[in-house]
Amino acid sequence: MAQVAFGAYGAGVAATPGPSLRKLAGVALILLLILLWAGFVASLARFVGRWPVLAQAPFYLIMGIAWIIPLKPLVTWAQTGRFRAPPAPRD
C-alpha cells in the first residue's frame, strides 16, 4: 500500500520515492564533464591567446557549445538507464 503524506492543507498526497542514485551519478558526471572541459579549454588559452581576436571569438564560441554534445546521452542514461532513447512504439 502506498504511503500517504499530508500537505499544507491536510489533503492526502501519495508519497513519491526520492531520486535514484543513477540521477545523482548523472548530475555528478555532468559537473565533472563541465570541469574537465573548462580545464581543457583553459589549457589551450596559452596558444589561442596569440591568435587575432577575430579568430579567437569563433574558437571560444565553438568550444563553449561543443561540451553540450555528450550531455544528451548522459541525461538519457540518468533518466532511463540507457544511453539511447527507447524506440518509439509503432502503431
PDB file of N, CA, C and O in Angstrom:
ATOM      1  N   MET A   1       0.847  -1.175   0.000  1.00  0.00           N
ATOM      2  CA  MET A   1       0.000   0.000   0.000  1.00  0.00           C
ATOM      3  C   MET A   1       0.895   1.241   0.000  1.00  0.00           C
ATOM      4  O   MET A   1       1.917   1.270   0.686  1.00  0.00           O
ATOM      5  N   ALA A   2       0.515   2.259  -0.762  1.00  0.00           N
ATOM      6  CA  ALA A   2       1.305   3.480  -0.870  1.00  0.00           C
ATOM      7  C   ALA A   2       1.206   4.292   0.416  1.00  0.00           C
ATOM      8  O   ALA A   2       0.160   4.348   1.063  1.00  0.00           O
ATOM      9  N   GLN A   3       2.320   4.914   0.763  1.00  0.00           N
ATOM     10  CA  GLN A   3       2.314   5.794   1.924  1.00  0.00           C
ATOM     11  C   GLN A   3       1.652   7.104   1.529  1.00  0.00           C
ATOM     12  O   GLN A   3       1.783   7.561   0.394  1.00  0.00           O
ATOM     13  N   VAL A   4       0.952   7.695   2.462  1.00  0.00           N
ATOM     14  CA  VAL A   4       0.264   8.953   2.193  1.00  0.00           C
ATOM     15  C   VAL A   4       0.881  10.033   3.060  1.00  0.00           C
ATOM     16  O   VAL A   4       1.031   9.878   4.272  1.00  0.00           O
ATOM     17  N   ALA A   5       1.238  11.138   2.406  1.00  0.00           N
ATOM     18  CA  ALA A   5       1.785  12.285   3.127  1.00  0.00           C
ATOM     19  C   ALA A   5       0.722  13.381   3.111  1.00  0.00           C
ATOM     20  O   ALA A   5      -0.030  13.506   2.145  1.00  0.00           O
ATOM     21  N   PHE A   6       0.663  14.158   4.162  1.00  0.00           N
ATOM     22  CA  PHE A   6      -0.321  15.226   4.245  1.00  0.00           C
ATOM     23  C   PHE A   6       0.349  16.548   3.939  1.00  0.00           C
ATOM     24  O   PHE A   6       1.349  16.916   4.556  1.00  0.00           O
ATOM     25  N   GLY A   7      -0.225  17.266   2.962  1.00  0.00           N
ATOM     26  CA  GLY A   7       0.330  18.542   2.534  1.00  0.00           C
ATOM     27  C   GLY A   7      -0.041  19.660   3.489  1.00  0.00           C
ATOM     28  O   GLY A   7      -0.518  19.414   4.597  1.00  0.00           O
ATOM     29  N   ALA A   8       0.180  20.884   3.052  1.00  0.00           N
ATOM     30  CA  ALA A   8      -0.066  22.059   3.884  1.00  0.00           C
ATOM     31  C   ALA A   8      -1.543  22.208   4.223  1.00  0.00           C
ATOM     32  O   ALA A   8      -1.871  22.763   5.272  1.00  0.00           O
ATOM     33  N   TYR A   9      -2.442  21.730   3.370  1.00  0.00           N
ATOM     34  CA  TYR A   9      -3.866  21.881   3.599  1.00  0.00           C
ATOM     35  C   TYR A   9      -4.499  20.605   4.126  1.00  0.00           C
ATOM     36  O   TYR A   9      -5.724  20.509   4.193  1.00  0.00           O
ATOM     37  N   GLY A  10      -3.696  19.634   4.496  1.00  0.00           N
ATOM     38  CA  GLY A  10      -4.215  18.416   5.080  1.00  0.00           C
ATOM     39  C   GLY A  10      -4.690  17.395   4.066  1.00  0.00           C
ATOM     40  O   GLY A  10      -5.156  16.325   4.459  1.00  0.00           O
ATOM     41  N   ALA A  11      -4.592  17.681   2.791  1.00  0.00           N
ATOM     42  CA  ALA A  11      -5.033  16.735   1.763  1.00  0.00           C
ATOM     43  C   ALA A  11      -4.015  15.604   1.654  1.00  0.00           C
ATOM     44  O   ALA A  11      -2.807  15.838   1.677  1.00  0.00           O
ATOM     45  N   GLY A  12      -4.512  14.387   1.536  1.00  0.00           N
ATOM     46  CA  GLY A  12      -3.619  13.249   1.403  1.00  0.00           C
ATOM     47  C   GLY A  12      -3.005  13.203   0.012  1.00  0.00           C
ATOM     48  O   GLY A  12      -3.719  13.254  -0.989  1.00  0.00           O
ATOM     49  N   VAL A  13      -1.682  13.106  -0.049  1.00  0.00           N
ATOM     50  CA  VAL A  13      -0.958  13.041  -1.313  1.00  0.00           C
ATOM     51  C   VAL A  13      -0.067  11.817  -1.248  1.00  0.00           C
ATOM     52  O   VAL A  13       0.628  11.613  -0.253  1.00  0.00           O
ATOM     53  N   ALA A  14      -0.074  10.997  -2.293  1.00  0.00           N
ATOM     54  CA  ALA A  14       0.777   9.808  -2.307  1.00  0.00           C
ATOM     55  C   ALA A  14       2.235  10.243  -2.281  1.00  0.00           C
ATOM     56  O   ALA A  14       2.646  11.105  -3.058  1.00  0.00           O
ATOM     57  N   ALA A  15       3.008   9.648  -1.394  1.00  0.00           N
ATOM     58  CA  ALA A  15       4.433   9.978  -1.284  1.00  0.00           C
ATOM     59  C   ALA A  15       5.176   9.371  -2.466  1.00  0.00           C
ATOM     60  O   ALA A  15       4.965   8.207  -2.806  1.00  0.00           O
ATOM     61  N   THR A  16       6.034  10.152  -3.083  1.00  0.00           N
ATOM     62  CA  THR A  16       6.823   9.655  -4.206  1.00  0.00           C
ATOM     63  C   THR A  16       8.222   9.309  -3.721  1.00  0.00           C
ATOM     64  O   THR A  16       8.751   9.959  -2.819  1.00  0.00           O
ATOM     65  N   PRO A  17       8.816   8.290  -4.318  1.00  0.00           N
ATOM     66  CA  PRO A  17      10.170   7.941  -3.903  1.00  0.00           C
ATOM     67  C   PRO A  17      11.145   9.043  -4.297  1.00  0.00           C
ATOM     68  O   PRO A  17      10.893   9.798  -5.236  1.00  0.00           O
ATOM     69  N   GLY A  18      12.242   9.130  -3.586  1.00  0.00           N
ATOM     70  CA  GLY A  18      13.254  10.139  -3.870  1.00  0.00           C
ATOM     71  C   GLY A  18      14.005   9.811  -5.155  1.00  0.00           C
ATOM     72  O   GLY A  18      13.801   8.748  -5.740  1.00  0.00           O
ATOM     73  N   PRO A  19      14.868  10.714  -5.592  1.00  0.00           N
ATOM     74  CA  PRO A  19      15.630  10.483  -6.813  1.00  0.00           C
ATOM     75  C   PRO A  19      16.548   9.271  -6.665  1.00  0.00           C
ATOM     76  O   PRO A  19      17.032   8.966  -5.574  1.00  0.00           O
ATOM     77  N   SER A  20      16.772   8.599  -7.770  1.00  0.00           N
ATOM     78  CA  SER A  20      17.603   7.399  -7.737  1.00  0.00           C
ATOM     79  C   SER A  20      19.086   7.776  -7.675  1.00  0.00           C
ATOM     80  O   SER A  20      19.463   8.917  -7.943  1.00  0.00           O
ATOM     81  N   LEU A  21      19.895   6.820  -7.326  1.00  0.00           N
ATOM     82  CA  LEU A  21      21.342   7.042  -7.304  1.00  0.00           C
ATOM     83  C   LEU A  21      21.873   7.289  -8.711  1.00  0.00           C
ATOM     84  O   LEU A  21      22.882   7.971  -8.885  1.00  0.00           O
ATOM     85  N   ARG A  22      21.194   6.734  -9.715  1.00  0.00           N
ATOM     86  CA  ARG A  22      21.614   6.949 -11.095  1.00  0.00           C
ATOM     87  C   ARG A  22      21.495   8.433 -11.453  1.00  0.00           C
ATOM     88  O   ARG A  22      22.355   8.970 -12.150  1.00  0.00           O
ATOM     89  N   LYS A  23      20.448   9.091 -10.987  1.00  0.00           N
ATOM     90  CA  LYS A  23      20.291  10.531 -11.266  1.00  0.00           C
ATOM     91  C   LYS A  23      21.370  11.338 -10.549  1.00  0.00           C
ATOM     92  O   LYS A  23      21.915  12.293 -11.102  1.00  0.00           O
ATOM     93  N   LEU A  24      21.667  10.947  -9.329  1.00  0.00           N
ATOM     94  CA  LEU A  24      22.737  11.623  -8.589  1.00  0.00           C
ATOM     95  C   LEU A  24      24.071  11.434  -9.306  1.00  0.00           C
ATOM     96  O   LEU A  24      24.851  12.377  -9.435  1.00  0.00           O
ATOM     97  N   ALA A  25      24.330  10.214  -9.771  1.00  0.00           N
ATOM     98  CA  ALA A  25      25.566   9.956 -10.523  1.00  0.00           C
ATOM     99  C   ALA A  25      25.575  10.756 -11.819  1.00  0.00           C
ATOM    100  O   ALA A  25      26.621  11.259 -12.227  1.00  0.00           O
ATOM    101  N   GLY A  26      24.416  10.878 -12.471  1.00  0.00           N
ATOM    102  CA  GLY A  26      24.332  11.665 -13.699  1.00  0.00           C
ATOM    103  C   GLY A  26      24.680  13.123 -13.465  1.00  0.00           C
ATOM    104  O   GLY A  26      25.406  13.724 -14.257  1.00  0.00           O
ATOM    105  N   VAL A  27      24.172  13.692 -12.391  1.00  0.00           N
ATOM    106  CA  VAL A  27      24.485  15.084 -12.061  1.00  0.00           C
ATOM    107  C   VAL A  27      25.981  15.232 -11.769  1.00  0.00           C
ATOM    108  O   VAL A  27      26.615  16.188 -12.217  1.00  0.00           O
ATOM    109  N   ALA A  28      26.533  14.290 -11.024  1.00  0.00           N
ATOM    110  CA  ALA A  28      27.968  14.339 -10.714  1.00  0.00           C
ATOM    111  C   ALA A  28      28.805  14.239 -11.989  1.00  0.00           C
ATOM    112  O   ALA A  28      29.803  14.945 -12.131  1.00  0.00           O
ATOM    113  N   LEU A  29      28.404  13.368 -12.913  1.00  0.00           N
ATOM    114  CA  LEU A  29      29.150  13.228 -14.169  1.00  0.00           C
ATOM    115  C   LEU A  29      29.030  14.478 -15.033  1.00  0.00           C
ATOM    116  O   LEU A  29      29.988  14.862 -15.704  1.00  0.00           O
ATOM    117  N   ILE A  30      27.868  15.110 -15.022  1.00  0.00           N
ATOM    118  CA  ILE A  30      27.710  16.353 -15.782  1.00  0.00           C
ATOM    119  C   ILE A  30      28.637  17.439 -15.220  1.00  0.00           C
ATOM    120  O   ILE A  30      29.299  18.148 -15.978  1.00  0.00           O
ATOM    121  N   LEU A  31      28.678  17.561 -13.905  1.00  0.00           N
ATOM    122  CA  LEU A  31      29.570  18.560 -13.293  1.00  0.00           C
ATOM    123  C   LEU A  31      31.032  18.241 -13.577  1.00  0.00           C
ATOM    124  O   LEU A  31      31.831  19.144 -13.827  1.00  0.00           O
ATOM    125  N   LEU A  32      31.384  16.956 -13.539  1.00  0.00           N
ATOM    126  CA  LEU A  32      32.751  16.550 -13.855  1.00  0.00           C
ATOM    127  C   LEU A  32      33.083  16.874 -15.307  1.00  0.00           C
ATOM    128  O   LEU A  32      34.175  17.358 -15.604  1.00  0.00           O
ATOM    129  N   LEU A  33      32.151  16.612 -16.205  1.00  0.00           N
ATOM    130  CA  LEU A  33      32.355  16.926 -17.620  1.00  0.00           C
ATOM    131  C   LEU A  33      32.610  18.419 -17.811  1.00  0.00           C
ATOM    132  O   LEU A  33      33.514  18.810 -18.550  1.00  0.00           O
ATOM    133  N   ILE A  34      31.818  19.240 -17.149  1.00  0.00           N
ATOM    134  CA  ILE A  34      31.991  20.690 -17.274  1.00  0.00           C
ATOM    135  C   ILE A  34      33.353  21.127 -16.750  1.00  0.00           C
ATOM    136  O   ILE A  34      34.031  21.941 -17.377  1.00  0.00           O
ATOM    137  N   LEU A  35      33.753  20.590 -15.605  1.00  0.00           N
ATOM    138  CA  LEU A  35      35.056  20.959 -15.041  1.00  0.00           C
ATOM    139  C   LEU A  35      36.214  20.521 -15.937  1.00  0.00           C
ATOM    140  O   LEU A  35      37.155  21.282 -16.163  1.00  0.00           O
ATOM    141  N   LEU A  36      36.138  19.290 -16.443  1.00  0.00           N
ATOM    142  CA  LEU A  36      37.205  18.800 -17.327  1.00  0.00           C
ATOM    143  C   LEU A  36      37.257  19.601 -18.627  1.00  0.00           C
ATOM    144  O   LEU A  36      38.338  19.942 -19.108  1.00  0.00           O
ATOM    145  N   TRP A  37      36.093  19.898 -19.190  1.00  0.00           N
ATOM    146  CA  TRP A  37      36.061  20.668 -20.437  1.00  0.00           C
ATOM    147  C   TRP A  37      36.615  22.075 -20.217  1.00  0.00           C
ATOM    148  O   TRP A  37      37.392  22.573 -21.031  1.00  0.00           O
ATOM    149  N   ALA A  38      36.218  22.709 -19.124  1.00  0.00           N
ATOM    150  CA  ALA A  38      36.719  24.059 -18.830  1.00  0.00           C
ATOM    151  C   ALA A  38      38.237  24.046 -18.638  1.00  0.00           C
ATOM    152  O   ALA A  38      38.934  24.954 -19.092  1.00  0.00           O
ATOM    153  N   GLY A  39      38.741  23.014 -17.965  1.00  0.00           N
ATOM    154  CA  GLY A  39      40.189  22.888 -17.789  1.00  0.00           C
ATOM    155  C   GLY A  39      40.905  22.684 -19.106  1.00  0.00           C
ATOM    156  O   GLY A  39      41.977  23.246 -19.330  1.00  0.00           O
ATOM    157  N   PHE A  40      40.313  21.875 -19.987  1.00  0.00           N
ATOM    158  CA  PHE A  40      40.900  21.639 -21.303  1.00  0.00           C
ATOM    159  C   PHE A  40      40.961  22.926 -22.117  1.00  0.00           C
ATOM    160  O   PHE A  40      41.996  23.253 -22.697  1.00  0.00           O
ATOM    161  N   VAL A  41      39.851  23.651 -22.158  1.00  0.00           N
ATOM    162  CA  VAL A  41      39.812  24.898 -22.927  1.00  0.00           C
ATOM    163  C   VAL A  41      40.762  25.925 -22.315  1.00  0.00           C
ATOM    164  O   VAL A  41      41.441  26.648 -23.044  1.00  0.00           O
ATOM    165  N   ALA A  42      40.817  25.995 -20.992  1.00  0.00           N
ATOM    166  CA  ALA A  42      41.726  26.943 -20.335  1.00  0.00           C
ATOM    167  C   ALA A  42      43.183  26.600 -20.626  1.00  0.00           C
ATOM    168  O   ALA A  42      44.019  27.497 -20.732  1.00  0.00           O
ATOM    169  N   SER A  43      43.496  25.306 -20.758  1.00  0.00           N
ATOM    170  CA  SER A  43      44.883  24.919 -21.067  1.00  0.00           C
ATOM    171  C   SER A  43      45.275  25.333 -22.482  1.00  0.00           C
ATOM    172  O   SER A  43      46.461  25.488 -22.771  1.00  0.00           O
ATOM    173  N   LEU A  44      44.303  25.513 -23.360  1.00  0.00           N
ATOM    174  CA  LEU A  44      44.591  25.961 -24.724  1.00  0.00           C
ATOM    175  C   LEU A  44      44.722  27.478 -24.830  1.00  0.00           C
ATOM    176  O   LEU A  44      45.152  27.986 -25.865  1.00  0.00           O
ATOM    177  N   ALA A  45      44.362  28.200 -23.787  1.00  0.00           N
ATOM    178  CA  ALA A  45      44.372  29.666 -23.827  1.00  0.00           C
ATOM    179  C   ALA A  45      45.762  30.223 -24.116  1.00  0.00           C
ATOM    180  O   ALA A  45      45.889  31.291 -24.715  1.00  0.00           O
ATOM    181  N   ARG A  46      46.787  29.520 -23.701  1.00  0.00           N
ATOM    182  CA  ARG A  46      48.164  29.972 -23.932  1.00  0.00           C
ATOM    183  C   ARG A  46      48.443  30.089 -25.433  1.00  0.00           C
ATOM    184  O   ARG A  46      49.128  31.011 -25.875  1.00  0.00           O
ATOM    185  N   PHE A  47      47.903  29.145 -26.211  1.00  0.00           N
ATOM    186  CA  PHE A  47      48.121  29.153 -27.655  1.00  0.00           C
ATOM    187  C   PHE A  47      47.101  30.030 -28.370  1.00  0.00           C
ATOM    188  O   PHE A  47      47.446  30.789 -29.276  1.00  0.00           O
ATOM    189  N   VAL A  48      45.859  29.918 -27.960  1.00  0.00           N
ATOM    190  CA  VAL A  48      44.786  30.662 -28.620  1.00  0.00           C
ATOM    191  C   VAL A  48      44.937  32.155 -28.359  1.00  0.00           C
ATOM    192  O   VAL A  48      44.533  32.971 -29.188  1.00  0.00           O
ATOM    193  N   GLY A  49      45.511  32.518 -27.227  1.00  0.00           N
ATOM    194  CA  GLY A  49      45.692  33.929 -26.896  1.00  0.00           C
ATOM    195  C   GLY A  49      46.594  34.670 -27.867  1.00  0.00           C
ATOM    196  O   GLY A  49      46.563  35.899 -27.926  1.00  0.00           O
ATOM    197  N   ARG A  50      47.399  33.938 -28.630  1.00  0.00           N
ATOM    198  CA  ARG A  50      48.291  34.562 -29.620  1.00  0.00           C
ATOM    199  C   ARG A  50      47.566  34.855 -30.931  1.00  0.00           C
ATOM    200  O   ARG A  50      48.074  35.601 -31.769  1.00  0.00           O
ATOM    201  N   TRP A  51      46.387  34.275 -31.110  1.00  0.00           N
ATOM    202  CA  TRP A  51      45.626  34.468 -32.343  1.00  0.00           C
ATOM    203  C   TRP A  51      44.995  35.857 -32.355  1.00  0.00           C
ATOM    204  O   TRP A  51      44.830  36.484 -31.309  1.00  0.00           O
ATOM    205  N   PRO A  52      44.647  36.329 -33.546  1.00  0.00           N
ATOM    206  CA  PRO A  52      43.882  37.586 -33.619  1.00  0.00           C
ATOM    207  C   PRO A  52      42.517  37.409 -32.941  1.00  0.00           C
ATOM    208  O   PRO A  52      41.981  36.302 -32.890  1.00  0.00           O
ATOM    209  N   VAL A  53      41.973  38.490 -32.433  1.00  0.00           N
ATOM    210  CA  VAL A  53      40.707  38.443 -31.708  1.00  0.00           C
ATOM    211  C   VAL A  53      39.591  37.859 -32.576  1.00  0.00           C
ATOM    212  O   VAL A  53      38.740  37.126 -32.073  1.00  0.00           O
ATOM    213  N   LEU A  54      39.586  38.173 -33.862  1.00  0.00           N
ATOM    214  CA  LEU A  54      38.537  37.663 -34.750  1.00  0.00           C
ATOM    215  C   LEU A  54      38.669  36.160 -34.991  1.00  0.00           C
ATOM    216  O   LEU A  54      37.716  35.534 -35.456  1.00  0.00           O
ATOM    217  N   ALA A  55      39.798  35.577 -34.695  1.00  0.00           N
ATOM    218  CA  ALA A  55      39.955  34.120 -34.774  1.00  0.00           C
ATOM    219  C   ALA A  55      39.640  33.480 -33.417  1.00  0.00           C
ATOM    220  O   ALA A  55      39.148  32.353 -33.360  1.00  0.00           O
ATOM    221  N   GLN A  56      39.920  34.190 -32.340  1.00  0.00           N
ATOM    222  CA  GLN A  56      39.638  33.663 -31.002  1.00  0.00           C
ATOM    223  C   GLN A  56      38.138  33.546 -30.749  1.00  0.00           C
ATOM    224  O   GLN A  56      37.677  32.578 -30.144  1.00  0.00           O
ATOM    225  N   ALA A  57      37.386  34.530 -31.210  1.00  0.00           N
ATOM    226  CA  ALA A  57      35.944  34.553 -30.930  1.00  0.00           C
ATOM    227  C   ALA A  57      35.234  33.306 -31.446  1.00  0.00           C
ATOM    228  O   ALA A  57      34.494  32.689 -30.680  1.00  0.00           O
ATOM    229  N   PRO A  58      35.421  32.894 -32.720  1.00  0.00           N
ATOM    230  CA  PRO A  58      34.744  31.673 -33.163  1.00  0.00           C
ATOM    231  C   PRO A  58      35.249  30.426 -32.433  1.00  0.00           C
ATOM    232  O   PRO A  58      34.475  29.503 -32.177  1.00  0.00           O
ATOM    233  N   PHE A  59      36.535  30.394 -32.098  1.00  0.00           N
ATOM    234  CA  PHE A  59      37.079  29.248 -31.372  1.00  0.00           C
ATOM    235  C   PHE A  59      36.372  29.095 -30.026  1.00  0.00           C
ATOM    236  O   PHE A  59      35.900  28.009 -29.692  1.00  0.00           O
ATOM    237  N   TYR A  60      36.300  30.167 -29.262  1.00  0.00           N
ATOM    238  CA  TYR A  60      35.671  30.083 -27.944  1.00  0.00           C
ATOM    239  C   TYR A  60      34.155  29.867 -28.055  1.00  0.00           C
ATOM    240  O   TYR A  60      33.556  29.234 -27.185  1.00  0.00           O
ATOM    241  N   LEU A  61      33.544  30.381 -29.101  1.00  0.00           N
ATOM    242  CA  LEU A  61      32.126  30.132 -29.322  1.00  0.00           C
ATOM    243  C   LEU A  61      31.876  28.638 -29.561  1.00  0.00           C
ATOM    244  O   LEU A  61      30.977  28.046 -28.964  1.00  0.00           O
ATOM    245  N   ILE A  62      32.677  28.047 -30.431  1.00  0.00           N
ATOM    246  CA  ILE A  62      32.529  26.615 -30.722  1.00  0.00           C
ATOM    247  C   ILE A  62      32.843  25.774 -29.487  1.00  0.00           C
ATOM    248  O   ILE A  62      32.113  24.834 -29.172  1.00  0.00           O
ATOM    249  N   MET A  63      33.914  26.106 -28.796  1.00  0.00           N
ATOM    250  CA  MET A  63      34.285  25.336 -27.605  1.00  0.00           C
ATOM    251  C   MET A  63      33.256  25.512 -26.491  1.00  0.00           C
ATOM    252  O   MET A  63      33.058  24.609 -25.678  1.00  0.00           O
ATOM    253  N   GLY A  64      32.607  26.660 -26.452  1.00  0.00           N
ATOM    254  CA  GLY A  64      31.584  26.900 -25.443  1.00  0.00           C
ATOM    255  C   GLY A  64      30.298  26.139 -25.706  1.00  0.00           C
ATOM    256  O   GLY A  64      29.501  25.931 -24.791  1.00  0.00           O
ATOM    257  N   ILE A  65      30.088  25.723 -26.943  1.00  0.00           N
ATOM    258  CA  ILE A  65      28.887  24.963 -27.295  1.00  0.00           C
ATOM    259  C   ILE A  65      29.177  23.469 -27.382  1.00  0.00           C
ATOM    260  O   ILE A  65      28.290  22.655 -27.123  1.00  0.00           O
ATOM    261  N   ALA A  66      30.395  23.097 -27.739  1.00  0.00           N
ATOM    262  CA  ALA A  66      30.743  21.696 -28.012  1.00  0.00           C
ATOM    263  C   ALA A  66      30.574  20.784 -26.798  1.00  0.00           C
ATOM    264  O   ALA A  66      30.329  19.590 -26.974  1.00  0.00           O
ATOM    265  N   TRP A  67      30.694  21.289 -25.595  1.00  0.00           N
ATOM    266  CA  TRP A  67      30.581  20.431 -24.411  1.00  0.00           C
ATOM    267  C   TRP A  67      29.162  19.911 -24.228  1.00  0.00           C
ATOM    268  O   TRP A  67      28.938  18.969 -23.469  1.00  0.00           O
ATOM    269  N   ILE A  68      28.204  20.520 -24.921  1.00  0.00           N
ATOM    270  CA  ILE A  68      26.812  20.099 -24.792  1.00  0.00           C
ATOM    271  C   ILE A  68      26.559  18.769 -25.512  1.00  0.00           C
ATOM    272  O   ILE A  68      25.647  18.030 -25.142  1.00  0.00           O
ATOM    273  N   ILE A  69      27.361  18.460 -26.539  1.00  0.00           N
ATOM    274  CA  ILE A  69      27.137  17.264 -27.349  1.00  0.00           C
ATOM    275  C   ILE A  69      27.073  15.979 -26.513  1.00  0.00           C
ATOM    276  O   ILE A  69      26.148  15.192 -26.714  1.00  0.00           O
ATOM    277  N   PRO A  70      28.004  15.726 -25.589  1.00  0.00           N
ATOM    278  CA  PRO A  70      27.907  14.483 -24.811  1.00  0.00           C
ATOM    279  C   PRO A  70      26.820  14.504 -23.734  1.00  0.00           C
ATOM    280  O   PRO A  70      26.593  13.486 -23.079  1.00  0.00           O
ATOM    281  N   LEU A  71      26.155  15.622 -23.538  1.00  0.00           N
ATOM    282  CA  LEU A  71      25.140  15.684 -22.494  1.00  0.00           C
ATOM    283  C   LEU A  71      23.887  14.879 -22.815  1.00  0.00           C
ATOM    284  O   LEU A  71      23.287  14.298 -21.911  1.00  0.00           O
ATOM    285  N   LYS A  72      23.477  14.832 -24.084  1.00  0.00           N
ATOM    286  CA  LYS A  72      22.222  14.140 -24.419  1.00  0.00           C
ATOM    287  C   LYS A  72      22.255  12.675 -24.000  1.00  0.00           C
ATOM    288  O   LYS A  72      21.336  12.233 -23.309  1.00  0.00           O
ATOM    289  N   PRO A  73      23.281  11.891 -24.387  1.00  0.00           N
ATOM    290  CA  PRO A  73      23.277  10.500 -23.916  1.00  0.00           C
ATOM    291  C   PRO A  73      23.422  10.381 -22.398  1.00  0.00           C
ATOM    292  O   PRO A  73      22.883   9.454 -21.795  1.00  0.00           O
ATOM    293  N   LEU A  74      24.139  11.307 -21.789  1.00  0.00           N
ATOM    294  CA  LEU A  74      24.320  11.254 -20.338  1.00  0.00           C
ATOM    295  C   LEU A  74      23.004  11.535 -19.613  1.00  0.00           C
ATOM    296  O   LEU A  74      22.680  10.856 -18.638  1.00  0.00           O
ATOM    297  N   VAL A  75      22.253  12.513 -20.072  1.00  0.00           N
ATOM    298  CA  VAL A  75      20.954  12.824 -19.465  1.00  0.00           C
ATOM    299  C   VAL A  75      19.974  11.685 -19.730  1.00  0.00           C
ATOM    300  O   VAL A  75      19.199  11.317 -18.847  1.00  0.00           O
ATOM    301  N   THR A  76      20.003  11.123 -20.941  1.00  0.00           N
ATOM    302  CA  THR A  76      19.132   9.986 -21.255  1.00  0.00           C
ATOM    303  C   THR A  76      19.433   8.821 -20.324  1.00  0.00           C
ATOM    304  O   THR A  76      18.513   8.174 -19.824  1.00  0.00           O
ATOM    305  N   TRP A  77      20.707   8.549 -20.088  1.00  0.00           N
ATOM    306  CA  TRP A  77      21.091   7.470 -19.174  1.00  0.00           C
ATOM    307  C   TRP A  77      20.595   7.755 -17.751  1.00  0.00           C
ATOM    308  O   TRP A  77      20.081   6.860 -17.081  1.00  0.00           O
ATOM    309  N   ALA A  78      20.749   8.994 -17.296  1.00  0.00           N
ATOM    310  CA  ALA A  78      20.321   9.333 -15.941  1.00  0.00           C
ATOM    311  C   ALA A  78      18.815   9.160 -15.779  1.00  0.00           C
ATOM    312  O   ALA A  78      18.346   8.813 -14.695  1.00  0.00           O
ATOM    313  N   GLN A  79      18.056   9.396 -16.841  1.00  0.00           N
ATOM    314  CA  GLN A  79      16.598   9.293 -16.760  1.00  0.00           C
ATOM    315  C   GLN A  79      16.092   7.871 -16.974  1.00  0.00           C
ATOM    316  O   GLN A  79      15.146   7.446 -16.309  1.00  0.00           O
ATOM    317  N   THR A  80      16.713   7.127 -17.898  1.00  0.00           N
ATOM    318  CA  THR A  80      16.159   5.828 -18.286  1.00  0.00           C
ATOM    319  C   THR A  80      17.035   4.631 -17.950  1.00  0.00           C
ATOM    320  O   THR A  80      16.539   3.507 -17.882  1.00  0.00           O
ATOM    321  N   GLY A  81      18.316   4.849 -17.739  1.00  0.00           N
ATOM    322  CA  GLY A  81      19.234   3.735 -17.520  1.00  0.00           C
ATOM    323  C   GLY A  81      19.852   3.227 -18.809  1.00  0.00           C
ATOM    324  O   GLY A  81      20.622   2.267 -18.785  1.00  0.00           O
ATOM    325  N   ARG A  82      19.532   3.853 -19.934  1.00  0.00           N
ATOM    326  CA  ARG A  82      20.103   3.519 -21.237  1.00  0.00           C
ATOM    327  C   ARG A  82      20.770   4.757 -21.811  1.00  0.00           C
ATOM    328  O   ARG A  82      20.408   5.883 -21.471  1.00  0.00           O
ATOM    329  N   PHE A  83      21.758   4.537 -22.692  1.00  0.00           N
ATOM    330  CA  PHE A  83      22.422   5.684 -23.316  1.00  0.00           C
ATOM    331  C   PHE A  83      21.686   6.170 -24.549  1.00  0.00           C
ATOM    332  O   PHE A  83      21.951   7.263 -25.049  1.00  0.00           O
ATOM    333  N   ARG A  84      20.766   5.363 -25.036  1.00  0.00           N
ATOM    334  CA  ARG A  84      19.950   5.775 -26.176  1.00  0.00           C
ATOM    335  C   ARG A  84      18.498   5.782 -25.746  1.00  0.00           C
ATOM    336  O   ARG A  84      18.077   4.985 -24.908  1.00  0.00           O
ATOM    337  N   ALA A  85      17.744   6.687 -26.328  1.00  0.00           N
ATOM    338  CA  ALA A  85      16.316   6.753 -26.016  1.00  0.00           C
ATOM    339  C   ALA A  85      15.645   5.472 -26.512  1.00  0.00           C
ATOM    340  O   ALA A  85      16.027   4.940 -27.555  1.00  0.00           O
ATOM    341  N   PRO A  86      14.656   4.976 -25.781  1.00  0.00           N
ATOM    342  CA  PRO A  86      13.964   3.777 -26.248  1.00  0.00           C
ATOM    343  C   PRO A  86      13.257   4.047 -27.575  1.00  0.00           C
ATOM    344  O   PRO A  86      12.816   5.169 -27.821  1.00  0.00           O
ATOM    345  N   PRO A  87      13.145   3.035 -28.426  1.00  0.00           N
ATOM    346  CA  PRO A  87      12.490   3.255 -29.706  1.00  0.00           C
ATOM    347  C   PRO A  87      11.020   3.629 -29.519  1.00  0.00           C
ATOM    348  O   PRO A  87      10.353   3.183 -28.585  1.00  0.00           O
ATOM    349  N   ALA A  88      10.549   4.454 -30.430  1.00  0.00           N
ATOM    350  CA  ALA A  88       9.149   4.897 -30.375  1.00  0.00           C
ATOM    351  C   ALA A  88       8.237   3.708 -30.699  1.00  0.00           C
ATOM    352  O   ALA A  88       8.561   2.908 -31.577  1.00  0.00           O
ATOM    353  N   PRO A  89       7.114   3.585 -30.011  1.00  0.00           N
ATOM    354  CA  PRO A  89       6.190   2.483 -30.299  1.00  0.00           C
ATOM    355  C   PRO A  89       5.594   2.629 -31.695  1.00  0.00           C
ATOM    356  O   PRO A  89       5.282   3.729 -32.151  1.00  0.00           O
ATOM    357  N   ARG A  90       5.449   1.498 -32.348  1.00  0.00           N
ATOM    358  CA  ARG A  90       4.871   1.513 -33.690  1.00  0.00           C
ATOM    359  C   ARG A  90       3.384   1.214 -33.603  1.00  0.00           C
ATOM    360  O   ARG A  90       2.939   0.421 -32.774  1.00  0.00           O
ATOM    361  N   ASP A  91       2.633   1.858 -34.468  1.00  0.00           N
ATOM    362  CA  ASP A  91       1.177   1.622 -34.486  1.00  0.00           C
ATOM    363  C   ASP A  91       0.819   0.383 -35.242  1.00  0.00           C
ATOM    364  O   ASP A  91      -0.360   0.045 -35.350  1.00  0.00           O
TER     365      ASP A  91
END
